[in-house]
Amino acid sequence: MDVAAVKEHCSRYPGATSTAYGPPSNVLVYYAGGRKFAYFKTSDPEKWRFSIRTTPERFLALTDVPGIKPARYLARFHWVTIVDVGAVPADYLQELIAWSHAKAIARRGRKAATRRRG
């Protein structure tokens, strides 16, 4: 998958929206239920690097793969950055994105349930 295909794939998820933020962050963020599930860096030198949330176990395995590294500022929450989306097999990349989207939806539901009880 190339960058355009990944952007299209992210936008097709139920409830997915995207917002482009300018300086200083320069990112294109994909949200589901108000929670971030993926983002692209939109400025050089890291233009079109793609970040998603993973499981703690997958985070450790993925960060051992060349071209995948802990996401700046979000690594403690198990986010990884994929330097070149074209280097990751499409089906595996889609699986990773699907999990990140599902996690965002689940966290949104849990937060709303907590508010109703309080």
Secondary structure by P-SEA (a helix, b strand, c coil): ccaaaaaaaaaaccbbbbbbbccccccbbbbcccccccbbbcccccccbbbbbbcaaaaaaaaacccccccccccccbbbbbcccccccaaaaaaaaaaaaaaaaaaaaaaaaaaaac
